[in-house]
Amino acid sequence: MNPPVRRLVQLVALLAFASLQAASPVTPVMPEAQVQLMAEALHARDSGDTATARAKLEALLALSPGNETAQGLLAGLNGTPTKTVTVIGGTVTPAAPEGEPEVHALVAQGRSQYLAGDPVAAEQTFRAVQQREEDNADAGYFLNRIADERNRSRGQMLTEVDQAWRRPAVTGDGPGLAAADNAISPVWARLNAIVLPEVNFSGMELSRVVNTLSVISAEFDRTGAEPKGVNIVLLDPAGTNPAVSITLRNLSLKRVLDFITGAAGYQYEVQADAVVVRPGGDQTALDTQFFPVSRSTVLRMTGRPPGPPNGESAAPVAVETEGQSIRSFLQLAGVSFEAVPGSTLAFDGSQLIVTQTPRNLTRIRNILTRYQNVRQVEIEAKFMEVQEGALEELGVQWNLATRATALNATQAEYTTGSGITRSLADAFKNATSSQQISISGEGQPPGGLNLPASAPTIPGGVLLGAGAAPLANITGIIGDFDVNAIVRALAQKSGTELLSAPKLTVLSGNPATITVAQELRYPQSYGQIQSQVGTGSLSGGGSAGVSITSGTPQEFTTRNVGVELRVTPTVEEDDHSVSLDLNPKVTEFEGFVEYGGPSVAISGGTTVTVPPGFYQPIFAVREVSTRVTIWDGATLVMGGLTREEVKKVDDKVPVLGSMPIIGRLFRSQGESSQKRNLLIFVTANLVNPGGALKKQAVAGTPSGSLYQNPTVVTPAGAVPRKE
């Protein structure tokens, strides 16, 4: 038996014995042997070994014949129902009371499911037990235990989610060209480490100078590596061997070689185990190396955006053009290609393949090391636009016409048209023309048949109340005239608040565009108007048919109506300030202008008039262009892009409109105002390729070494980044 379990069983046995003997006036002291027999009897009984339990109890009664606890337990084994205690996994659980066999079977099944690691099935089984026996102790215990474990699992999963959303995930800097510098040959370390206290050559041949430097390099080699010194070899097939006169003090062996070879017009090449000195411009000194370059490095050196993204045929041309631009840049930086026969530079889009002298290769490496630092700027633009509109209109439109008579009436007809006084919607239309398709002639109603042909509208304009119905429409007859009065009374208010905060990251020196607008598509041209007049029949007495086809819109283009921000950030050399080239632009739709004249077709007594319908939009543009320099993390505020538009109408009938009190019935007054205010907040933050802000500080973490998103999404799920 497991020792902890044995101690627990003994404790339970003592408690049971104490409870049974509590009523006795004298509590005898139970010897240790009797306690051991009691514990073994209880354990055997709970394990189902009734024979062993009965033997242990009989042995206990032999030692203590009057032990009522042992007598009660023995009676229970002989048929009297008793309650037992079950030990599972080191935890004491009360057993279920005696009941139906089905309940015992379900309890046993639930325990097996729980121990097998299936808490869902165990919960369902114990729920079934509670339906049959509501106060079943086993079912209640296991259900509480399953609930506790579930809450513990839920808390653990929430903790994992919190950890997944944590921003710090340290990553090391990527390998750069600086690590490869001076790593071509281990001789570089000795050239820089060996310091010569004094060198004095006066008219000495270069060959002797080289031999002398090779000998004294071993004498002043303090690196501790064996063998000491540097092998310096002169290769001079022409036998020029010029004389050298120079005096130097306290310089490294590398600097001494620089001055001596420069004075003699020679050059030296550091190889794996020696330094080779040869005449300058010798073609045999050329070497080929590969330099990986990033896209940001290419853009910084060439000063142009990437090649055309569309079409595979344009990619090789763009790479070749970039290679020529990189070569021109390196030549301006001091790396000559024309003066070195056999030198070449090739660019395949991701790396440079350069064949040059070792000295020029070192220059190229130093330049690329300086330019490999990826400079990116995170631009966050917040657009806050507040718009308020108000409309108030009160007026009466009067229409006067002769009374309706038969179509063949001979009396003249008189009408005032659409009304003597205008509303705001009539006074300020979104197009310069309000013509309609008109058909007049025989068989048409008096005044002809008019079909509306209005210009399209887009939302966001000034309130004019065009869609509001009149308050009242009163019609009456005065003598031979029909009088109509339309009462318009309207008060409207509207307001919009727009807050948009787009964010993007762009390479230094490259433009970025942020657009928060609607797209308005409109045609740039129209097809020709076509008309066709049929042939009339004199015998039939009818007129010929008339067909007019308006111009078809062609060559559609798109214009953004809203706010556009074009920004070009440039990181300064201090790596702390950012220069911004800002160009915010606000475009608003004003309406349409109609070009061309109406088309008229006449056939017999029928006349058809069609307006041109050649609409072109009118835009109002507010644009600001500026250049500023701000610190990393600073915010620039641009304002003043405000606009207030007020439209008024005040029409009245002459004489009648000027009369006191009653004159108000012959006036139409309205006012519509709209105010817009736009503020733009631009924040520039320097970020690294991992997305960490340069100024972001976390305790114990180097600056600029944090990933904004610490996980990588894979087909198998989210995987945390490794350090």
C-alpha positions in Angstrom: 0.0 0.0 0.0 1.2 3.5 -0.8 2.5 5.1 2.5 0.4 8.3 2.1 -2.7 6.2 1.4 -1.9 4.0 4.4 -1.6 7.0 6.7 -4.9 8.4 5.4 -6.7 5.1 6.0 -5.3 4.9 9.5 -6.5 8.5 10.1 -10.0 7.6 8.9 -10.0 4.5 11.0 -9.2 6.5 14.1 -11.9 9.0 13.3 -14.4 6.3 12.8 -13.4 4.6 16.1 -13.6 7.8 18.0 -17.0 8.6 16.6 -18.4 5.2 17.6 -16.9 5.4 21.1 -17.9 9.0 21.8 -21.0 7.9 23.8 -19.0 5.7 26.2 -18.1 7.2 29.5 -14.6 5.7 29.4 -12.6 5.7 26.1 -10.1 3.0 26.2 -6.7 3.6 24.6 -6.4 1.6 21.4 -3.0 -0.1 21.1 -1.0 0.4 17.9 -1.5 -3.2 16.8 -5.3 -2.8 17.0 -5.1 0.4 14.9 -3.0 -1.4 12.3 -5.6 -4.2 12.1 -8.4 -1.7 11.9 -6.7 0.1 9.0 -5.9 -3.1 7.1 -9.5 -4.3 7.6 -10.9 -1.0 6.2 -8.5 -1.1 3.2 -9.4 -4.7 2.4 -13.1 -3.9 2.7 -12.8 -0.9 0.3 -10.8 -3.0 -2.1 -13.6 -5.6 -2.3 -11.6 -8.3 -0.4 -14.3 -9.1 2.2 -12.6 -12.3 3.3 -9.4 -10.5 4.3 -11.4 -7.7 6.0 -13.4 -10.3 8.0 -10.2 -12.0 9.1 -8.6 -8.7 10.2 -11.7 -7.8 12.2 -11.9 -11.2 13.9 -8.2 -10.8 14.8 -9.0 -7.4 16.3 -11.9 -8.8 18.3 -9.6 -11.5 19.6 -7.3 -8.8 21.0 -10.2 -6.6 22.1 -13.4 -8.6 22.6 -15.6 -5.6 23.6 -14.6 -3.4 20.6 -17.9 -2.1 19.3 -16.3 -0.6 16.2 -14.9 -3.9 15.1 -18.2 -5.6 15.9 -20.2 -3.1 13.7 -17.8 -3.4 10.8 -17.9 -7.2 11.0 -21.7 -7.1 11.1 -21.7 -4.9 8.0 -19.5 -7.4 6.2 -22.0 -10.1 7.1 -24.9 -8.4 5.4 -25.6 -5.1 7.2 -25.4 -2.2 4.7 -22.7 0.3 5.6 -21.1 3.4 3.9 -17.6 3.0 2.6 -14.8 5.5 1.7 -13.1 5.3 -1.7 -9.6 6.5 -2.3 -8.8 7.6 -5.9 -5.5 9.2 -6.9 -4.7 10.1 -3.3 -8.1 11.9 -2.8 -10.8 10.6 -0.4 -14.2 10.6 -2.0 -17.5 9.6 -0.3 -19.2 6.6 -1.8 -22.7 6.7 -3.1 -25.4 5.4 -0.8 -27.1 2.2 -1.5 -29.7 2.4 -4.2 -30.8 0.9 -7.4 -28.2 -1.2 -9.3 -28.5 1.1 -12.3 -27.2 4.0 -10.2 -24.2 2.0 -9.1 -23.5 1.0 -12.6 -23.6 4.6 -13.8 -21.4 5.8 -11.0 -18.8 3.1 -11.9 -19.0 4.1 -15.5 -18.6 7.8 -14.7 -15.5 7.0 -12.6 -14.0 5.0 -15.4 -14.6 7.7 -17.9 -13.1 10.3 -15.6 -10.0 8.2 -14.9 -9.6 7.5 -18.6 -9.3 11.2 -19.4 -12.8 11.8 -20.9 -14.3 14.5 -18.6 -17.1 15.3 -21.1 -18.5 11.8 -21.2 -18.0 11.5 -17.4 -20.0 14.8 -16.9 -22.9 13.4 -19.0 -22.9 10.2 -17.0 -22.9 11.9 -13.6 -25.7 14.2 -14.8 -27.7 11.0 -15.6 -26.9 9.8 -12.0 -28.3 13.0 -10.5 -31.5 12.7 -12.6 -32.1 9.4 -10.9 -30.6 10.3 -7.5 -30.4 14.0 -6.9 -28.3 13.9 -3.7 -25.8 11.3 -4.9 -22.5 12.2 -3.3 -20.2 10.6 -5.9 -22.0 12.5 -8.8 -21.8 15.8 -6.9 -18.1 15.4 -6.1 -17.0 14.5 -9.6 -19.1 17.2 -11.2 -17.5 19.8 -9.0 -14.1 18.4 -9.7 -14.7 18.5 -13.5 -16.0 22.1 -13.2 -12.9 23.1 -11.3 -10.6 21.5 -13.9 -12.5 23.1 -16.7 -12.2 26.6 -15.1 -8.5 25.9 -14.6 -8.1 25.0 -18.3 -10.0 28.1 -19.3 -7.8 30.3 -17.2 -4.7 28.6 -18.7 -5.9 29.2 -22.2 -6.7 32.8 -21.5 -3.2 33.1 -20.1 -1.8 31.6 -23.3 -3.9 34.1 -25.4 -2.5 37.0 -23.3 1.0 35.7 -23.9 0.4 35.5 -27.6 -0.7 39.1 -27.7 2.4 40.3 -25.8 4.4 42.6 -28.0 8.0 41.9 -26.8 9.6 39.1 -28.8 13.3 39.9 -29.0 15.0 39.1 -32.2 18.6 39.6 -33.1 19.9 41.8 -35.9 20.4 40.1 -39.2 23.8 39.4 -40.6 25.4 42.3 -42.3 28.3 43.1 -44.5 30.2 44.5 -41.6 30.9 41.0 -40.3 32.4 40.0 -43.6 34.6 43.1 -43.7 38.2 42.3 -43.0 37.3 38.6 -42.8 38.7 37.8 -46.3 42.1 36.9 -44.8 43.3 36.6 -41.2 46.3 38.6 -42.2 44.1 41.8 -41.9 44.1 41.4 -38.1 47.9 41.4 -37.9 48.2 44.3 -40.4 46.1 46.4 -38.0 47.6 45.0 -34.8 51.3 45.4 -35.6 52.5 48.9 -34.8 55.9 50.1 -36.0 57.5 52.8 -33.7 59.6 54.3 -36.5 60.2 53.6 -40.2 62.9 55.6 -42.2 63.7 54.7 -45.8 65.9 57.1 -47.8 66.3 56.2 -51.5 65.9 52.5 -50.8 64.6 50.2 -53.6 61.1 49.0 -53.2 62.2 45.3 -53.0 64.4 46.0 -50.0 61.7 48.0 -48.4 59.3 45.1 -48.7 61.8 42.6 -47.3 62.6 45.0 -44.4 58.9 45.3 -43.5 58.4 41.6 -43.7 61.3 41.0 -41.2 60.5 43.7 -38.7 56.8 42.7 -38.7 57.8 39.6 -36.8 59.8 41.6 -34.3 56.9 43.9 -33.4 54.1 41.2 -33.6 52.4 41.3 -30.2 49.3 39.3 -31.2 50.7 36.1 -29.6 49.8 34.0 -32.6 52.3 31.7 -34.2 54.1 32.1 -36.6 54.8 35.8 -36.0 54.9 38.5 -38.6 53.4 38.9 -42.0 54.7 37.6 -45.4 55.1 40.5 -47.8 55.9 39.7 -51.4 56.8 42.0 -54.3 55.7 40.9 -57.8 57.3 43.2 -60.4 57.7 41.4 -63.7 58.9 44.6 -65.4 61.7 45.0 -62.8 60.9 48.7 -62.3 61.8 48.5 -58.6 61.4 52.3 -57.8 63.2 54.0 -55.0 61.3 54.9 -51.9 62.1 57.7 -49.4 59.7 58.0 -46.5 59.8 58.5 -42.7 56.9 57.3 -40.5 56.3 57.0 -36.8 53.9 55.0 -34.6 51.7 53.7 -37.4 50.2 50.3 -38.0 51.8 48.0 -40.7 48.7 48.6 -42.8 49.0 52.3 -42.8 52.8 52.0 -43.6 52.0 49.8 -46.6 49.4 52.4 -47.7 51.9 55.2 -47.7 54.7 53.2 -49.3 52.7 51.7 -52.1 51.0 55.1 -52.7 54.4 56.9 -53.0 55.7 54.2 -55.4 52.5 54.0 -57.5 52.0 50.4 -56.5 49.1 48.6 -54.8 48.9 45.6 -52.4 46.5 42.8 -52.1 45.8 40.9 -48.8 45.5 37.2 -49.5 45.0 34.3 -47.1 48.6 33.9 -46.0 50.5 36.8 -47.5 50.4 40.4 -48.7 51.2 40.8 -52.4 52.6 44.1 -53.7 52.4 44.7 -57.5 52.3 47.7 -59.9 49.0 49.6 -59.9 46.5 48.8 -62.6 47.7 45.3 -63.1 44.8 43.3 -64.6 45.9 40.1 -62.8 44.9 41.6 -59.4 41.2 41.4 -60.3 38.9 39.4 -58.0 35.2 38.5 -58.1 32.9 38.8 -55.1 29.2 38.6 -54.5 27.4 41.3 -52.4 23.8 40.6 -51.4 21.7 43.8 -51.4 18.2 44.5 -50.2 15.6 46.3 -52.1 15.8 49.3 -49.8 19.6 49.5 -50.5 18.9 49.5 -54.2 16.3 52.3 -53.9 18.7 54.4 -51.8 21.5 54.1 -54.3 19.4 54.5 -57.5 16.9 57.0 -56.1 14.0 55.4 -58.1 11.0 53.3 -57.2 10.9 49.6 -58.1 10.4 48.4 -61.7 7.1 48.0 -63.4 5.0 45.5 -61.4 2.9 44.4 -64.3 4.2 42.0 -66.9 7.1 39.6 -66.7 8.8 41.1 -69.8 9.3 44.4 -68.1 11.2 42.9 -65.1 14.6 42.1 -66.9 14.7 45.6 -68.4 14.1 47.1 -64.9 16.9 44.9 -63.4 19.3 45.9 -66.1 18.4 49.6 -65.7 19.0 49.3 -61.9 22.3 47.6 -62.5 23.5 50.6 -64.7 22.3 53.0 -62.0 24.2 51.2 -59.3 27.3 51.2 -61.4 27.0 54.9 -62.0 26.5 55.5 -58.3 29.6 53.5 -57.3 31.6 55.4 -59.9 30.5 58.7 -58.4 31.4 57.3 -55.0 35.1 56.6 -56.1 35.0 53.1 -57.5 36.2 53.4 -61.1 35.2 50.8 -63.7 36.5 52.5 -66.9 40.0 52.9 -65.6 40.3 49.2 -64.5 40.4 46.9 -67.6 38.3 43.8 -67.1 36.2 45.1 -64.2 32.5 44.4 -64.4 29.3 44.7 -62.4 26.2 42.6 -62.7 22.9 42.9 -60.8 20.4 40.0 -60.8 17.8 41.8 -58.6 19.1 40.5 -55.2 22.9 40.6 -55.3 25.8 42.3 -57.0 28.4 40.3 -58.8 31.5 42.6 -59.0 34.9 41.9 -60.6 37.3 44.5 -59.4 40.6 45.1 -57.7 40.8 44.2 -54.0 41.0 47.8 -53.0 37.9 48.7 -55.0 36.1 45.6 -53.6 36.8 46.9 -50.1 35.4 50.3 -51.1 32.2 48.7 -52.4 31.9 46.7 -49.3 32.2 49.8 -47.1 29.6 51.6 -49.2 27.1 48.7 -49.0 27.7 48.4 -45.3 26.8 52.1 -44.9 23.7 51.7 -47.1 22.5 48.4 -45.9 20.8 50.0 -42.9 17.1 49.7 -43.7 15.4 53.1 -43.0 11.6 52.8 -42.8 9.1 55.3 -41.6 5.7 54.5 -40.1 3.2 57.2 -41.2 0.0 57.5 -39.2 -2.4 60.0 -40.5 -5.5 61.0 -38.6 -8.3 62.8 -40.6 -10.8 64.6 -38.4 -13.6 66.2 -40.5 -16.6 67.9 -39.0 -19.5 68.9 -41.2 -22.6 70.8 -40.2 -25.6 71.7 -42.4 -28.7 73.7 -41.7 -31.7 74.6 -44.0 -34.6 76.8 -43.3 -37.2 77.5 -46.0 -40.7 79.1 -46.0 -42.5 80.2 -49.1 -45.6 79.9 -51.3 -45.3 79.1 -55.0 -48.2 80.4 -57.1 -49.3 78.9 -60.4 -51.9 80.6 -62.5 -53.5 79.1 -65.7 -56.6 79.3 -67.8 -59.3 76.8 -66.9 -59.0 73.4 -68.6 -61.2 73.1 -71.7 -61.5 70.8 -74.6 -58.4 70.0 -76.7 -59.9 71.8 -79.7 -60.8 74.9 -77.8 -60.1 78.1 -79.7 -59.5 80.3 -76.7 -55.9 81.1 -75.8 -54.2 79.4 -73.0 -52.2 81.1 -70.3 -50.0 79.6 -67.7 -47.2 80.8 -65.4 -45.1 77.6 -65.8 -43.5 76.0 -62.8 -44.2 78.8 -60.3 -43.7 82.5 -59.9 -41.5 82.1 -56.8 -38.7 79.6 -56.5 -37.5 77.2 -53.8 -33.9 76.5 -52.9 -34.0 73.3 -55.0 -35.2 75.2 -58.0 -32.7 78.1 -57.6 -29.6 75.9 -57.1 -29.5 72.9 -59.2 -26.6 70.6 -59.6 -26.4 71.2 -63.3 -26.3 74.3 -65.5 -29.2 73.1 -67.6 -32.6 71.8 -66.7 -34.0 71.1 -70.1 -36.4 68.3 -70.7 -37.3 66.1 -73.6 -40.2 67.9 -75.3 -42.7 66.4 -77.8 -45.3 68.7 -79.3 -47.7 68.4 -82.2 -50.9 66.7 -83.1 -52.2 64.2 -80.7 -50.2 65.6 -77.8 -51.6 67.3 -74.7 -51.7 71.1 -74.5 -48.2 72.4 -73.8 -46.6 69.2 -75.2 -45.3 66.1 -73.5 -42.3 66.8 -71.3 -40.0 64.1 -70.1 -37.5 64.9 -67.3 -33.8 64.6 -68.2 -32.0 65.7 -65.0 -28.3 65.4 -64.3 -27.2 62.7 -61.8 -26.4 63.6 -58.2 -24.1 62.2 -55.6 -24.5 62.4 -51.8 -22.7 64.8 -49.6 -23.8 68.1 -51.2 -25.4 71.1 -49.6 -28.9 70.7 -48.2 -31.5 72.0 -50.7 -34.6 70.1 -49.6 -35.2 68.7 -53.1 -36.7 65.5 -51.8 -39.1 67.1 -49.3 -42.8 67.2 -50.2 -44.7 70.5 -49.9 -46.5 71.2 -46.7 -49.8 72.0 -48.5 -51.0 72.0 -52.1 -54.1 74.3 -52.5 -56.0 74.5 -55.8 -58.9 76.8 -56.5 -60.9 78.4 -59.3 -61.2 82.2 -59.7 -63.3 83.1 -62.6 -61.8 81.6 -65.7 -58.5 80.8 -64.1 -57.1 77.8 -62.2 -55.1 79.0 -59.2 -52.6 76.7 -57.4 -50.6 77.5 -54.3 -47.9 75.2 -53.0 -46.8 75.9 -49.5 -43.2 74.9 -48.6 -42.1 75.0 -45.0 -39.0 73.1 -44.1 -36.3 73.1 -41.4 -33.4 70.6 -41.6 -30.2 70.0 -39.8 -27.5 67.5 -40.6 -24.0 66.8 -39.3 -21.3 64.3 -39.9 -18.1 63.5 -38.1 -15.4 61.5 -39.8 -12.4 60.1 -38.0 -10.1 58.0 -40.0 -6.6 56.9 -38.9 -4.9 54.9 -41.6 -1.3 53.8 -40.9 1.3 52.5 -43.3 5.1 51.9 -43.4 7.2 53.2 -46.3 10.9 53.2 -47.2 12.8 56.4 -46.7 12.7 58.5 -49.8 9.7 56.8 -51.3 6.2 58.3 -51.7 3.1 57.0 -50.0 -0.5 57.9 -50.7 -3.4 57.7 -48.2 -6.9 58.2 -49.7 -10.2 58.6 -47.8 -12.6 59.4 -50.5 -15.4 58.3 -52.8 -14.7 57.3 -56.4 -16.7 59.2 -59.0 -16.7 57.7 -62.5 -17.6 59.9 -65.4 -17.1 59.8 -69.2 -14.5 61.9 -70.8 -16.2 61.9 -74.2 -19.6 61.1 -75.8 -20.6 59.5 -79.1 -22.4 61.4 -81.8 -26.1 62.0 -81.6 -28.0 60.0 -84.2 -31.5 60.9 -85.5 -33.7 59.1 -87.9 -37.0 60.4 -89.5 -39.2 57.9 -91.2 -41.3 58.4 -94.3 -44.9 59.5 -93.7 -47.9 58.3 -95.7 -50.1 61.0 -97.3 -52.9 58.6 -97.8 -52.8 57.4 -94.2 -52.8 60.9 -92.9 -50.1 60.1 -90.3 -46.7 61.6 -89.7 -43.4 59.9 -90.0 -41.7 58.3 -87.0 -38.9 60.2 -85.3 -36.0 58.5 -83.6 -33.2 60.4 -81.8 -30.4 58.5 -80.1 -28.3 60.6 -77.6 -24.6 60.4 -77.4 -23.2 57.3 -75.7 -20.7 58.0 -72.8 -17.2 56.8 -73.7 -13.7 56.7 -72.1 -14.7 56.6 -68.4 -12.3 57.9 -65.9 -12.3 58.0 -62.1 -11.8 60.9 -59.7 -11.5 60.7 -56.0 -14.0 62.9 -54.1 -12.7 63.3 -50.5 -9.3 63.6 -48.9 -6.0 62.5 -50.4 -2.6 62.7 -48.7 0.6 62.2 -50.5 3.7 62.0 -48.2 7.3 61.3 -48.9 9.4 60.8 -45.8 13.2 61.0 -45.8 15.2 59.9 -42.8 18.1 62.3 -42.1 21.6 61.2 -41.4 21.3 61.9 -37.7 18.9 58.9 -37.7 16.6 60.9 -35.4 14.8 63.5 -37.6 12.5 62.9 -40.5 11.8 65.3 -43.4 8.3 65.1 -44.7 7.1 66.3 -48.1 3.4 66.7 -47.6 0.7 67.3 -50.1 -2.9 67.1 -48.7 -5.6 67.5 -51.2 -9.4 67.9 -50.6 -11.7 67.4 -53.6 -15.4 68.2 -53.5 -18.1 67.7 -56.1 -19.9 70.9 -57.1 -22.2 69.7 -59.9 -22.4 69.2 -63.6 -22.1 71.5 -66.6 -23.9 70.6 -69.8 -22.2 71.1 -73.1 -23.7 71.3 -76.6 -27.1 72.4 -77.9 -30.4 70.7 -78.1 -31.3 68.3 -80.9 -34.5 69.0 -82.8 -36.3 66.6 -85.1 -39.4 67.7 -87.1 -41.7 65.3 -88.9 -45.0 66.6 -90.2 -46.7 68.2 -87.3 -44.6 66.6 -84.6 -41.5 68.3 -83.1 -39.1 66.5 -80.8 -36.6 68.4 -78.8 -33.9 66.5 -76.9 -31.3 68.3 -74.7 -27.7 67.5 -75.4 -27.0 65.6 -72.1 -23.2 66.0 -72.4 -22.5 66.4 -68.7 -19.1 67.0 -67.3 -18.5 67.3 -63.5 -17.2 70.3 -61.7 -14.8 69.8 -58.7 -13.7 72.2 -56.0 -10.1 71.4 -54.9 -8.3 72.6 -51.8 -4.7 71.7 -51.8 -1.6 72.4 -49.6 2.0 71.5 -50.3 4.7 71.8 -47.7 8.0 70.4 -46.5 8.9 70.1 -42.9 11.4 68.3 -40.7 10.2 66.7 -37.4 11.8 64.5 -34.8 11.1 60.8 -34.6 7.7 60.2 -33.0 6.6 63.9 -33.4 3.1 64.8 -34.7 2.4 67.5 -37.3 -1.0 69.2 -37.4 -2.3 70.7 -40.6 -5.4 72.8 -40.5 -7.1 75.6 -42.4 -8.8 73.3 -44.8 -12.2 74.8 -43.9 -15.1 75.7 -46.1 -18.4 77.5 -45.4 -21.0 77.6 -48.1 -24.3 79.6 -47.8 -27.1 79.6 -50.3 -30.0 82.0 -50.1 -33.2 82.6 -52.1 -35.6 85.5 -51.6 -38.2 85.7 -54.3 -41.5 87.6 -54.2 -44.3 88.7 -56.5 -43.9 92.4 -57.4 -46.3 94.7 -55.4 -48.1 91.9 -53.8 -45.0 90.6 -52.0 -44.3 94.0 -50.5 -47.7 94.3 -48.8 -47.6 94.1 -45.0 -48.8 90.8 -43.5 -50.6 89.5 -46.6 -47.4 90.0 -48.6 -45.8 87.0 -46.9 -48.1 84.8 -49.0 -46.4 86.0 -52.1 -42.8 85.6 -51.0 -40.4 82.6 -50.9 -37.4 82.7 -48.6 -34.9 80.1 -47.9 -31.3 79.7 -46.6 -29.0 76.7 -46.6 -25.6 76.7 -45.0 -22.9 74.1 -44.7 -19.6 74.3 -42.8 -16.7 71.9 -43.1 -13.6 71.8 -41.0 -10.7 69.3 -41.7 -7.8 68.7 -39.5 -4.9 66.3 -40.4 -2.5 64.9 -37.9 0.6 63.2 -39.3 2.9 61.2 -37.0 6.2 59.8 -38.3 7.9 56.9 -36.4 11.2 55.2 -37.4 10.7 51.4 -37.4 13.0 48.5 -38.1 12.1 45.6 -40.5 10.6 43.7 -37.5 8.1 46.5 -36.9 9.6 47.8 -33.7 9.6 51.5 -33.1 13.0 53.1 -32.7 11.8 55.0 -29.6 9.9 52.1 -28.1 11.5 51.2 -24.8 11.0 48.0 -22.8 12.9 47.3 -19.6 15.8 44.9 -20.3 15.3 45.0 -24.1 17.6 46.8 -26.5 16.0 49.6 -28.4 14.6 48.6 -31.8 14.6 44.9 -31.1 10.9 44.2 -30.6 8.5 42.6 -33.0 5.1 44.3 -33.1 3.5 40.9 -33.9 5.3 38.2 -31.9 3.6 35.3 -33.8 3.8 34.0 -37.4 0.7 32.6 -38.9 1.2 29.2 -40.5 -1.2 26.6 -41.9 -0.8 24.7 -38.6 -1.7 27.8 -36.6 0.1 30.6 -34.8 3.8 30.0 -34.1 5.8 32.3 -31.8 8.9 33.8 -33.2 12.1 32.4 -31.9 14.8 34.5 -30.2 
